[in-house]
Amino acid sequence: MLDNFAKNLIVPGFSEASLQASQLVTQVKDLTANPNEASLEEARASWKTAYSNYLKVGMYNFGPAEEQVIRKSLLEEVATFPVSVQRIANKTRTATPSFQDFERDSRGFLALDYLLFTDTALQSFKTNPNYANYSVKVAEDIAKRIDGVSSAWSAYQAEFIQNSGTDAGSSTSVFYNEFVKNYEGLKNFKIGLPLGLRPGQSKSEPEKVEALYSGFSIEFIKIQFDALSNVWKGGDGLGFDDYLQNVEGGPTLSVSTKEQIATIENELRKFSPEEKLAILILTDEVRVRLLHTELQKNTRFFKSELSSLLGIAITFTSGDGD
């Protein structure tokens, strides 16, 4: 299973994510050199492609992608949201912006969501050299971080495959925990947070959706859930569902999980790509809450029951009542 994940999903996934991040840098530089409607649309399209490819590997947030000393994990460095418009504005006032600080809500893909999609983006690229420069620097920082993880996997791959077992610290345990955390992040923060369902919230906060400015929140949710489901299946090779066939109660859990995945996919199909999650929370909250409910139902299958049957401990802090 580990061999399948490494060779067929993780390594090629990061390779593609790195390639698209590099292409993003090129497009943002082109926009900076020639700020017009066409170059802006090309940069936006490249951003969407690059972020979509990152979402497909976001659950592999361990090994080369994990936190090291003052550097946070790859996910935190390139995919933190909601972003701080004030901090981004502060960064665009300097010709030499720093990325060695704790202001992760002013960089990464979602900072570019603002920089490329805000209503005044094109005018800012035309008239503010620091704005354009910061956009390029953000894109370069994303590409550098993803490429670093991608390159490191060539050496880490053998260690990952050989570190078998299900005990804490094993590849299966580390990988599985990041898989669950990524799923929880999708449910709790990309949907639960803007709905106002997180601890301390008293009302919905639609402005806290992922990709607020581009409006691609729903599309990105679909991409991430599809990627997570593919990991559970192991793509075309061995996955967690295959292991369930060899433990008591496993086949039943496998069937239940597949049924719930199908239910969630059906709910997701009810949202069109043109719909914006932030607006739906204000105008059709019931439909969004139903999606959240179905994702919550699947938590027991991906998390509680799967970890129990396979003997893998949940090692990260999870206090949301799941």
C-alpha positions, 0 to 999 in steps of 0.5 A: 500500500505504501509503495502504491501511495508513494509511486503512483499518488504522492510523487507524481502528484507533487511533481505536477503541483510543482510544475503548475506552481512554476507555470504560475510564476511565469504567468504572474511575471507576464502580467507584471510586464504586460498588465492587461485584461488578457494577461490578467485572465491568463494569470488567474487561470494559471492560479486556479490550475496550480491551486487545484493541483496543490489540493490534490496533494494537500493531505500528504502534509508529512515528511518533507512537508511537515513543520520544521523548526520555525517553518510551519507545514507546507499546508500552513505556508501556502494554503492559509485562509482567510487572508488578512487584506490589511497585512497584504496591503502592508506587504505591498508597500515595500519593495523587499517583502519578507516571508520569514515571519508568522504572517501566513495569512498574507502569503500563499495561494489565498493571498494571490486569490486576493491579489489577482481577483480583487476588483482593483487588481488590474489597476494595481498591477498597472500603477503600483510596482510594489503590488506587482512585485509582491504578487510575483514574490508570493508566487515564487515563494509558493513554487519554491516551497512546493518544489522543495517538498517534491524534490525531497520526496525522491530521497524520502520515498524509500524511507516512507515505504520501508517504515511499515506497520501501524504504530505511532511514527510508522508511515501508515500512522503518519499518513493516515493522521494527515489524511484525516486532518485534511478531511477535518479541515475540509469539513470544519474550516472550508464549510463549518467556519463560514457557516458559523459552526466552529467553537466561539462563533455565534453567527455565520461568517461567509467572508471566511470562505476559502477563495473568497475573491475568485469565488471558486470555493465550491469547485475547490471543495469538490476537488479536495473531496475527490482527492481524499476519496481517491486516497481512501481507495488507493487510486488504482492500487492498494488503499485503506479500503483494501485492508478493510477486506481482511479485518473483522467488520471491515467489509461492512465498513467499506460498504458503508463508507462507499455509500456515504461517499456517494451521498456526499458526491450527490450533494456536491453535484447539487452545487454548480461551479457558477455558485459562490459559497459566500453568497449561498451561505446568505441565500441558501444556507440550508443546502450548505448545512446539509452538505456539512451534515453529510460530511460529518456523517462520514467522519465516523467512517474515515476517522473513528471506525477506520482507525479502530479496525486497522489499529491506527491511533489518532495522534493529533489533537481533535476536540470537535466532538467527532 
